[in-house]
Amino acid sequence: EKEEKVPSTRRKREEEEFNEESEYKESEAKESAREEDKEAKQKRINIV
């Protein structure tokens, strides 16, 4: 019984870590996209 529980907990923890990592990457991507958008707007303002 113990042998069964250990892998499932490890798997659950790995899944949680993976989810946190992908959420982090998602927010990172959104953040960099926002930064690029800001820079693009500033360039447009500078041109005008």
PyMOL Python script that loads the backbone (N, CA, C, O; Angstrom):
from pymol import cmd

cmd.read_pdbstr("""\
ATOM      1  N   GLU A   1       0.833  -1.207   0.000  1.00  0.00           N
ATOM      2  CA  GLU A   1       0.000   0.000   0.000  1.00  0.00           C
ATOM      3  C   GLU A   1       0.871   1.261   0.000  1.00  0.00           C
ATOM      4  O   GLU A   1       0.603   2.209  -0.738  1.00  0.00           O
ATOM      5  N   LYS A   2       1.915   1.261   0.836  1.00  0.00           N
ATOM      6  CA  LYS A   2       2.790   2.440   0.905  1.00  0.00           C
ATOM      7  C   LYS A   2       3.442   2.707  -0.451  1.00  0.00           C
ATOM      8  O   LYS A   2       3.531   3.854  -0.889  1.00  0.00           O
ATOM      9  N   GLU A   3       3.891   1.652  -1.105  1.00  0.00           N
ATOM     10  CA  GLU A   3       4.563   1.823  -2.395  1.00  0.00           C
ATOM     11  C   GLU A   3       3.639   2.495  -3.409  1.00  0.00           C
ATOM     12  O   GLU A   3       4.091   3.268  -4.253  1.00  0.00           O
ATOM     13  N   GLU A   4       2.356   2.199  -3.322  1.00  0.00           N
ATOM     14  CA  GLU A   4       1.397   2.818  -4.241  1.00  0.00           C
ATOM     15  C   GLU A   4       1.251   4.310  -3.958  1.00  0.00           C
ATOM     16  O   GLU A   4       1.176   5.120  -4.881  1.00  0.00           O
ATOM     17  N   LYS A   5       1.211   4.665  -2.678  1.00  0.00           N
ATOM     18  CA  LYS A   5       0.977   6.065  -2.312  1.00  0.00           C
ATOM     19  C   LYS A   5       2.145   6.968  -2.700  1.00  0.00           C
ATOM     20  O   LYS A   5       1.928   8.088  -3.162  1.00  0.00           O
ATOM     21  N   VAL A   6       3.357   6.505  -2.522  1.00  0.00           N
ATOM     22  CA  VAL A   6       4.516   7.366  -2.766  1.00  0.00           C
ATOM     23  C   VAL A   6       4.553   7.886  -4.207  1.00  0.00           C
ATOM     24  O   VAL A   6       4.652   9.096  -4.410  1.00  0.00           O
ATOM     25  N   PRO A   7       4.476   7.008  -5.210  1.00  0.00           N
ATOM     26  CA  PRO A   7       4.530   7.523  -6.584  1.00  0.00           C
ATOM     27  C   PRO A   7       3.385   8.479  -6.910  1.00  0.00           C
ATOM     28  O   PRO A   7       3.584   9.465  -7.620  1.00  0.00           O
ATOM     29  N   SER A   8       2.188   8.195  -6.396  1.00  0.00           N
ATOM     30  CA  SER A   8       1.055   9.073  -6.715  1.00  0.00           C
ATOM     31  C   SER A   8       1.263  10.460  -6.116  1.00  0.00           C
ATOM     32  O   SER A   8       0.928  11.466  -6.742  1.00  0.00           O
ATOM     33  N   THR A   9       1.820  10.514  -4.894  1.00  0.00           N
ATOM     34  CA  THR A   9       2.080  11.839  -4.304  1.00  0.00           C
ATOM     35  C   THR A   9       3.154  12.537  -5.103  1.00  0.00           C
ATOM     36  O   THR A   9       3.055  13.736  -5.367  1.00  0.00           O
ATOM     37  N   ARG A  10       4.176  11.804  -5.488  1.00  0.00           N
ATOM     38  CA  ARG A  10       5.262  12.409  -6.263  1.00  0.00           C
ATOM     39  C   ARG A  10       4.707  12.911  -7.589  1.00  0.00           C
ATOM     40  O   ARG A  10       5.036  14.010  -8.034  1.00  0.00           O
ATOM     41  N   ARG A  11       3.859  12.094  -8.217  1.00  0.00           N
ATOM     42  CA  ARG A  11       3.280  12.492  -9.501  1.00  0.00           C
ATOM     43  C   ARG A  11       2.440  13.753  -9.318  1.00  0.00           C
ATOM     44  O   ARG A  11       2.502  14.677 -10.129  1.00  0.00           O
ATOM     45  N   LYS A  12       1.648  13.778  -8.233  1.00  0.00           N
ATOM     46  CA  LYS A  12       0.806  14.949  -7.982  1.00  0.00           C
ATOM     47  C   LYS A  12       1.670  16.186  -7.792  1.00  0.00           C
ATOM     48  O   LYS A  12       1.352  17.252  -8.319  1.00  0.00           O
ATOM     49  N   ARG A  13       2.757  16.052  -7.045  1.00  0.00           N
ATOM     50  CA  ARG A  13       3.639  17.196  -6.795  1.00  0.00           C
ATOM     51  C   ARG A  13       4.282  17.644  -8.105  1.00  0.00           C
ATOM     52  O   ARG A  13       4.398  18.842  -8.365  1.00  0.00           O
ATOM     53  N   GLU A  14       4.693  16.699  -8.915  1.00  0.00           N
ATOM     54  CA  GLU A  14       5.302  17.058 -10.206  1.00  0.00           C
ATOM     55  C   GLU A  14       4.290  17.775 -11.094  1.00  0.00           C
ATOM     56  O   GLU A  14       4.625  18.742 -11.777  1.00  0.00           O
ATOM     57  N   GLU A  15       3.061  17.297 -11.079  1.00  0.00           N
ATOM     58  CA  GLU A  15       2.016  17.953 -11.868  1.00  0.00           C
ATOM     59  C   GLU A  15       1.802  19.376 -11.388  1.00  0.00           C
ATOM     60  O   GLU A  15       1.688  20.299 -12.194  1.00  0.00           O
ATOM     61  N   GLU A  16       1.747  19.553 -10.067  1.00  0.00           N
ATOM     62  CA  GLU A  16       1.541  20.888  -9.516  1.00  0.00           C
ATOM     63  C   GLU A  16       2.697  21.802  -9.898  1.00  0.00           C
ATOM     64  O   GLU A  16       2.491  22.956 -10.273  1.00  0.00           O
ATOM     65  N   GLU A  17       3.930  21.272  -9.798  1.00  0.00           N
ATOM     66  CA  GLU A  17       5.092  22.080 -10.165  1.00  0.00           C
ATOM     67  C   GLU A  17       5.035  22.445 -11.642  1.00  0.00           C
ATOM     68  O   GLU A  17       5.347  23.574 -12.021  1.00  0.00           O
ATOM     69  N   PHE A  18       4.634  21.485 -12.476  1.00  0.00           N
ATOM     70  CA  PHE A  18       4.539  21.746 -13.906  1.00  0.00           C
ATOM     71  C   PHE A  18       3.493  22.812 -14.180  1.00  0.00           C
ATOM     72  O   PHE A  18       3.712  23.712 -14.992  1.00  0.00           O
ATOM     73  N   ASN A  19       2.345  22.711 -13.497  1.00  0.00           N
ATOM     74  CA  ASN A  19       1.281  23.706 -13.692  1.00  0.00           C
ATOM     75  C   ASN A  19       1.751  25.084 -13.265  1.00  0.00           C
ATOM     76  O   ASN A  19       1.513  26.069 -13.964  1.00  0.00           O
ATOM     77  N   GLU A  20       2.419  25.158 -12.117  1.00  0.00           N
ATOM     78  CA  GLU A  20       2.925  26.447 -11.654  1.00  0.00           C
ATOM     79  C   GLU A  20       3.912  27.011 -12.667  1.00  0.00           C
ATOM     80  O   GLU A  20       3.902  28.205 -12.965  1.00  0.00           O
ATOM     81  N   GLU A  21       4.775  26.124 -13.197  1.00  0.00           N
ATOM     82  CA  GLU A  21       5.784  26.566 -14.154  1.00  0.00           C
ATOM     83  C   GLU A  21       5.124  27.095 -15.424  1.00  0.00           C
ATOM     84  O   GLU A  21       5.516  28.146 -15.932  1.00  0.00           O
ATOM     85  N   SER A  22       4.131  26.381 -15.939  1.00  0.00           N
ATOM     86  CA  SER A  22       3.484  26.831 -17.174  1.00  0.00           C
ATOM     87  C   SER A  22       2.689  28.117 -16.928  1.00  0.00           C
ATOM     88  O   SER A  22       2.621  28.984 -17.799  1.00  0.00           O
ATOM     89  N   GLU A  23       2.087  28.237 -15.738  1.00  0.00           N
ATOM     90  CA  GLU A  23       1.391  29.488 -15.416  1.00  0.00           C
ATOM     91  C   GLU A  23       2.383  30.631 -15.360  1.00  0.00           C
ATOM     92  O   GLU A  23       2.109  31.734 -15.832  1.00  0.00           O
ATOM     93  N   TYR A  24       3.554  30.353 -14.771  1.00  0.00           N
ATOM     94  CA  TYR A  24       4.595  31.379 -14.667  1.00  0.00           C
ATOM     95  C   TYR A  24       5.055  31.784 -16.060  1.00  0.00           C
ATOM     96  O   TYR A  24       5.194  32.971 -16.353  1.00  0.00           O
ATOM     97  N   LYS A  25       5.291  30.796 -16.918  1.00  0.00           N
ATOM     98  CA  LYS A  25       5.731  31.097 -18.286  1.00  0.00           C
ATOM     99  C   LYS A  25       4.668  31.892 -19.022  1.00  0.00           C
ATOM    100  O   LYS A  25       4.984  32.807 -19.782  1.00  0.00           O
ATOM    101  N   GLU A  26       3.399  31.539 -18.794  1.00  0.00           N
ATOM    102  CA  GLU A  26       2.298  32.261 -19.443  1.00  0.00           C
ATOM    103  C   GLU A  26       2.302  33.728 -19.030  1.00  0.00           C
ATOM    104  O   GLU A  26       2.200  34.622 -19.871  1.00  0.00           O
ATOM    105  N   SER A  27       2.423  33.965 -17.726  1.00  0.00           N
ATOM    106  CA  SER A  27       2.405  35.350 -17.247  1.00  0.00           C
ATOM    107  C   SER A  27       3.656  36.086 -17.721  1.00  0.00           C
ATOM    108  O   SER A  27       3.608  37.283 -18.003  1.00  0.00           O
ATOM    109  N   GLU A  28       4.779  35.364 -17.807  1.00  0.00           N
ATOM    110  CA  GLU A  28       6.004  35.971 -18.337  1.00  0.00           C
ATOM    111  C   GLU A  28       5.774  36.401 -19.783  1.00  0.00           C
ATOM    112  O   GLU A  28       6.142  37.509 -20.172  1.00  0.00           O
ATOM    113  N   ALA A  29       5.169  35.530 -20.569  1.00  0.00           N
ATOM    114  CA  ALA A  29       4.913  35.848 -21.973  1.00  0.00           C
ATOM    115  C   ALA A  29       3.987  37.051 -22.091  1.00  0.00           C
ATOM    116  O   ALA A  29       4.216  37.940 -22.912  1.00  0.00           O
ATOM    117  N   LYS A  30       2.937  37.078 -21.265  1.00  0.00           N
ATOM    118  CA  LYS A  30       2.013  38.214 -21.291  1.00  0.00           C
ATOM    119  C   LYS A  30       2.743  39.492 -20.915  1.00  0.00           C
ATOM    120  O   LYS A  30       2.535  40.541 -21.524  1.00  0.00           O
ATOM    121  N   GLU A  31       3.601  39.396 -19.904  1.00  0.00           N
ATOM    122  CA  GLU A  31       4.336  40.569 -19.429  1.00  0.00           C
ATOM    123  C   GLU A  31       5.256  41.092 -20.534  1.00  0.00           C
ATOM    124  O   GLU A  31       5.290  42.295 -20.793  1.00  0.00           O
ATOM    125  N   SER A  32       5.999  40.197 -21.185  1.00  0.00           N
ATOM    126  CA  SER A  32       6.914  40.650 -22.234  1.00  0.00           C
ATOM    127  C   SER A  32       6.136  41.208 -23.423  1.00  0.00           C
ATOM    128  O   SER A  32       6.580  42.154 -24.073  1.00  0.00           O
ATOM    129  N   ALA A  33       4.977  40.621 -23.704  1.00  0.00           N
ATOM    130  CA  ALA A  33       4.142  41.145 -24.786  1.00  0.00           C
ATOM    131  C   ALA A  33       3.672  42.555 -24.444  1.00  0.00           C
ATOM    132  O   ALA A  33       3.638  43.438 -25.302  1.00  0.00           O
ATOM    133  N   ARG A  34       3.314  42.749 -23.191  1.00  0.00           N
ATOM    134  CA  ARG A  34       2.871  44.070 -22.742  1.00  0.00           C
ATOM    135  C   ARG A  34       4.020  45.060 -22.875  1.00  0.00           C
ATOM    136  O   ARG A  34       3.820  46.188 -23.326  1.00  0.00           O
ATOM    137  N   GLU A  35       5.217  44.648 -22.488  1.00  0.00           N
ATOM    138  CA  GLU A  35       6.391  45.527 -22.593  1.00  0.00           C
ATOM    139  C   GLU A  35       6.646  45.888 -24.053  1.00  0.00           C
ATOM    140  O   GLU A  35       6.878  47.053 -24.376  1.00  0.00           O
ATOM    141  N   GLU A  36       6.603  44.893 -24.932  1.00  0.00           N
ATOM    142  CA  GLU A  36       6.826  45.148 -26.358  1.00  0.00           C
ATOM    143  C   GLU A  36       5.770  46.112 -26.889  1.00  0.00           C
ATOM    144  O   GLU A  36       6.076  46.997 -27.689  1.00  0.00           O
ATOM    145  N   ASP A  37       4.533  45.939 -26.446  1.00  0.00           N
ATOM    146  CA  ASP A  37       3.449  46.813 -26.881  1.00  0.00           C
ATOM    147  C   ASP A  37       3.726  48.244 -26.429  1.00  0.00           C
ATOM    148  O   ASP A  37       3.531  49.196 -27.184  1.00  0.00           O
ATOM    149  N   LYS A  38       4.183  48.379 -25.187  1.00  0.00           N
ATOM    150  CA  LYS A  38       4.504  49.708 -24.648  1.00  0.00           C
ATOM    151  C   LYS A  38       5.599  50.356 -25.485  1.00  0.00           C
ATOM    152  O   LYS A  38       5.505  51.526 -25.855  1.00  0.00           O
ATOM    153  N   GLU A  39       6.646  49.575 -25.780  1.00  0.00           N
ATOM    154  CA  GLU A  39       7.763  50.107 -26.574  1.00  0.00           C
ATOM    155  C   GLU A  39       7.282  50.513 -27.955  1.00  0.00           C
ATOM    156  O   GLU A  39       7.672  51.561 -28.468  1.00  0.00           O
ATOM    157  N   ALA A  40       6.435  49.687 -28.560  1.00  0.00           N
ATOM    158  CA  ALA A  40       5.922  50.005 -29.895  1.00  0.00           C
ATOM    159  C   ALA A  40       5.128  51.306 -29.854  1.00  0.00           C
ATOM    160  O   ALA A  40       5.261  52.145 -30.745  1.00  0.00           O
ATOM    161  N   LYS A  41       4.308  51.474 -28.828  1.00  0.00           N
ATOM    162  CA  LYS A  41       3.529  52.714 -28.712  1.00  0.00           C
ATOM    163  C   LYS A  41       4.448  53.917 -28.538  1.00  0.00           C
ATOM    164  O   LYS A  41       4.214  54.973 -29.127  1.00  0.00           O
ATOM    165  N   GLN A  42       5.490  53.756 -27.731  1.00  0.00           N
ATOM    166  CA  GLN A  42       6.424  54.864 -27.522  1.00  0.00           C
ATOM    167  C   GLN A  42       7.130  55.216 -28.827  1.00  0.00           C
ATOM    168  O   GLN A  42       7.328  56.393 -29.128  1.00  0.00           O
ATOM    169  N   LYS A  43       7.509  54.204 -29.600  1.00  0.00           N
ATOM    170  CA  LYS A  43       8.170  54.465 -30.887  1.00  0.00           C
ATOM    171  C   LYS A  43       7.229  55.230 -31.809  1.00  0.00           C
ATOM    172  O   LYS A  43       7.636  56.160 -32.505  1.00  0.00           O
ATOM    173  N   ARG A  44       5.958  54.821 -31.799  1.00  0.00           N
ATOM    174  CA  ARG A  44       4.983  55.500 -32.632  1.00  0.00           C
ATOM    175  C   ARG A  44       4.871  56.966 -32.202  1.00  0.00           C
ATOM    176  O   ARG A  44       4.806  57.869 -33.036  1.00  0.00           O
ATOM    177  N   ILE A  45       4.848  57.179 -30.895  1.00  0.00           N
ATOM    178  CA  ILE A  45       4.745  58.556 -30.377  1.00  0.00           C
ATOM    179  C   ILE A  45       5.984  59.348 -30.801  1.00  0.00           C
ATOM    180  O   ILE A  45       5.886  60.504 -31.213  1.00  0.00           O
ATOM    181  N   ASN A  46       7.150  58.706 -30.693  1.00  0.00           N
ATOM    182  CA  ASN A  46       8.389  59.393 -31.054  1.00  0.00           C
ATOM    183  C   ASN A  46       8.399  59.768 -32.531  1.00  0.00           C
ATOM    184  O   ASN A  46       8.885  60.840 -32.894  1.00  0.00           O
ATOM    185  N   ILE A  47       7.869  58.900 -33.383  1.00  0.00           N
ATOM    186  CA  ILE A  47       7.830  59.178 -34.813  1.00  0.00           C
ATOM    187  C   ILE A  47       6.930  60.390 -35.066  1.00  0.00           C
ATOM    188  O   ILE A  47       7.269  61.266 -35.862  1.00  0.00           O
ATOM    189  N   VAL A  48       5.800  60.432 -34.394  1.00  0.00           N
ATOM    190  CA  VAL A  48       4.855  61.549 -34.562  1.00  0.00           C
ATOM    191  C   VAL A  48       5.408  62.758 -33.820  1.00  0.00           C
ATOM    192  O   VAL A  48       4.785  63.819 -33.818  1.00  0.00           O
TER     193      VAL A  48
END
""", "prot")
cmd.dss("prot")
cmd.show_as("cartoon", "prot")
cmd.util.cbc("prot")
cmd.orient("prot")
